[in-house]
C-alpha cells in the first residue's frame, strides 16, 4: 500500500468514526444526564415522603377532579416537554442539546415543586418517587442495551487513534529514503490492527450489552 492510498483509507475510516461519534453522543448525553437527574429526584422524593409520613402532613387529603386531572396529564406533559426540549435538538449541535437538557430538567424541577405544593401528601410523593426510579432504570437499561456510551467512547477512541496514525504517515517524508518502505509497512500493519481491534470490540460490546441488560432485567424480575 502506498502512502497516498493509506492516508485515503485512514481518512475514510476516520470519517466513519466521526459520524458514529456524533450519532451516539446525543443519546449518550441524554441517557446519562436524565438518569442522574431522575436518581436525584428519586432520593429527594423518598426523603420528603418519609418526612411527611413521620410528621403526618395531609395524609388524609381528599382528591378532587383537579388533582385527578393533573395525575392523568403528568405523563403526557412530560413526554411533550421531552419531545420539544430534547428530541427536536438531537439533530442540532451539542450546545443546543445541552441547553435542551438543562431546560427540560428545570421544567421537571418546577413541575415537581408544583406537585409538592398541590398534593402535599406522602402517598403522591411516593408515587412520584416510583416514577423517577422507573425513569432512572429506563435511562440505565436503554444505555446498557443499546450501548450509547460505549459506542460514543469507542468511536472517539478509534477516531483519535486514526488521527495519530495519519500524523505518523505524514511524517514518512522526513525519514531517510531506505527507511520509508519499512516505516510504511509498519504503519499499514498498525492500521490493519486498528480495524481488527475495533471490529472485535464492537462485536463484543453489542453482544455483551444486549445479554447483560436482559440478564439484569430477568434477574430483577425473578427477585
LOLO-93886 format. One record per residue: z, y, x of N, C-alpha, C in turn. Coordinates in steps of 0.2 Angstrom, whole numbers, plus 5000, padded with zeros to 4 digits. Example, Ala and Ser with C-alpha at 12.3 -4.5 7.8 and 13.67 -1.06 7.14 Angstrom:
2
503949725066503949785062503949845066503549895064503649955068503950005064
This chain:
223
500049945004500050005000500050065004499650115003499550175007500150225005500250275009500750325007500550355001499950374999499750414993499850364987499650304988499750264982500550244980500950244986501650234985501950294981501750354984502050414981501850414973501250394972500950394965501450354961501550294963501950244959502650264958502950294964503650324963503650374958503150424958503250474953503150454946502650404945502550374938503250344936503550304940504150264938504750314937504750364941505250414941505150454934504550464932504450504926504650464920504650394920504850354915505650354915505950354920506650354920506950424918506550474920506750544917506750544909506150514907506050514899506650474896506750414899507350374896507950404897508150444902508750484903508850534897508250574896508350624891508450594884508150534883508150504876508850474875509150444880509850414880510450464880510350524883510850574884511150604878510750624873511050644866511450594863511250534862511650484859512250464863512250474870512750464874513350514873513050574873513550634871513850634864513450614859513750614853514250554852514050494854514550444853515150454857515150474863515750484867516150544864515850604863516250664861516550654854516150634849516350624842516850564842516850514846517350464847517950484849517950534854518550564857518950604852518550644848518750694843519050654838518750604835518950554830519650524832519750504838520350474840520850524840520750584842521250634842521450654835521050654830521250674824521550614820521450554822521750494820522450494822522650514828523350514831523650574827523350624827523650684823523850664816523350634813523450624806524050574805524050524809524550474809525250504810525350544815525950584816526150624810525650664807525850704802526050664795525750604794525850564789526550534789526750514795527450484797527950544795527750604798528250664797528350674789527750674785527850684778528250624775528150564777528550514774529250514775529450544782530150544783530450604780530050664779530350724776530250724768529850674765529750674758529350724755528950754759528550814756527950794751528050814745527550804740527250724740527750684740527550614740527250594733527450624728527350604721526750654718526350684722525850734720525350694715525250734709524850704704524150734705523650694706522950714707522650744701522250804701521950824696521150814697520750834693520050824694519750854700520050914702519850954708519950904714520550874714520650834720520250774721520150744715519750684715518950704717518750764715518050784716518050794724518550824727518550834734518550764738518850714735518850644738518250614738517850624733517150594732516650634736516750694737516250734740516350734748516950714750517050714758516550684762516450614760515950584764515250614764515050644759514350674758514350734762514950774762514950834766514950824773515250774775515250754782514550734785514250694781513550674783513050724783513150774778512650834778512750874784513450884786513550934791513350894798513450834798513150794804512450804805512050794799511350804800511150874802511450924799511250994801511451014808512050994809512351024816512150984822512050924821511950874827511250844827511050804821510450774821509850814822509850874819509250914820509250944827509750944831509750974838509650914843509550854841509450804846508850814850508350834846507650844849507650914853508150954853508251014857508450994864508651054868508951044874509651024874509951014880510650984880511151044877511051104879511451164877511551164870510951164866510951164859511251104856511251044859511550984856512350994857512551024863513251034864513551084859513151134858513351184853513451154846512951114844512951074838513551034837513751004843514350954843514950994842515051054846515651094845515651124838515151144835515151174829515351124823515051064824515251004820515950994820516250984826516950974827517351024824517151094825517551144822517551144815516951124812516951124805517451064802517451004806517850954804518550974804518751004809519451034810519651074805519251124803519351174797519451134791518951084790518951044784519651004783519850974789520450934790521050974788521051044790521651084789521651104781521051114779520951124771521251064767521051004769521350944766522050944766522350954772523050954773523451004768523151064767523451114763523351094756522751064754522651054747523050994744523050934748523350874746524050874748524250884754524850884757525350824755525050764756525350704754525250654759525750614761525750564766525150514765525050494758524550444757523850464758523750524757523050554758522950564766523450584769523450594776523250524780523650474777523550404780522750384778522550404773521850384771521350424776521550484777521150524782521150494789521750474791521950434797521450374798521450334792521050274792520250294793520050344790519350364791519250394798519650424801519550444808519550384813519950334811519950274815519350234815519050234808518450204807517850234811517950304811517350344814517450334822518050324824518050314832517750244833517950194829517650124830516850124829516650164825515850164824515550194830515850244833515550284839515650234845516250194845516350154851515850094850515850064844515350004844514650014844514450074842513750094842513550104849513950134853513850154860513850084864514350044862514449974866513849934864513549924858513049884856512349904859512249974858511549994860511550024867512150034870512150044877511950114879512150164874511850234876512150264883512750254884513050274890512750244896512750174896512450134901511750154902511350154897510650174898510550244901510950294899510850354902511050354909511650324911511850314918511450274922511150224919510650184923510050224925509750254920509150294921509250354926509850384926509950434930510050414937510350354938510450324945509850304948509350274944508750254947508250314948508350364944507950424945508050454951508750464953508950494959508750444965508850384964508650334970507850344972507450354966506750354967506650424970506950474968506950544971507050544979507550504980507750504988507250464991506950414988506450364991505750414992505650454987505050494988505050544994505750564995505850615000505750575007505950515007505850475013505150465015504750445009504050435010503650495013503850555010503550615013503750635020504250605023504450615030504050575035503650525032503250475036502850515041502550565039502050605044502350635050503050635050503450665055503550605060503450545058503550485063502950485068503150445073502550435078502050385075501450395077500950355074501050285073501350245079501350175079501950155074502450205072502950185068502850195060502250235059502150245052502050185048501650135050501550075046502150035045502550035050503249995049503650035044503650095045504150135040503850135033503150135032502850125026503050055023502950005027503149935024503849935022504349965026505049965024505150005017504850055016504950095010504550065004504050025005503749995000504149934998504449905002504949845001505549874997505749934999506349964996506149984989505550004988505350024981505249964976505049904979505049844975505749824974506149824978506849804977507149844971507049914971507249954966507049934959506349914959506149894952506449834950506549784955506849724953507649734951507949774954508649784953508749814946508349864944508349904938508149854932507649814933507449764928508049714927508349684932508949644931509549674928509649734930510249774927510149794920509549814918509349824911509449764907509149714909509249654905509949624904510349634910511049614909511449654905511249724905511649774901511449764893510849754892510649744885510949684882510849624885511149564883511949564883512249594888512949594889513249644883512949704882513149744877513149714870512649684869512549654862513049604861513149554866513549504865514349524865514549574869515149594869515349634863514949674861515049714855515149664849514749614848514849574842515449524843515549504849516149464850516849504849516749564851517349614849517449614842516949624838516949634831517149574827516949514830517149454827517849434828518049444834518749434836519249474832519049544831519449584827519449564820518949534817518849514810519349454809519349404814519749344814520449364814520649414817521349434818521549464811
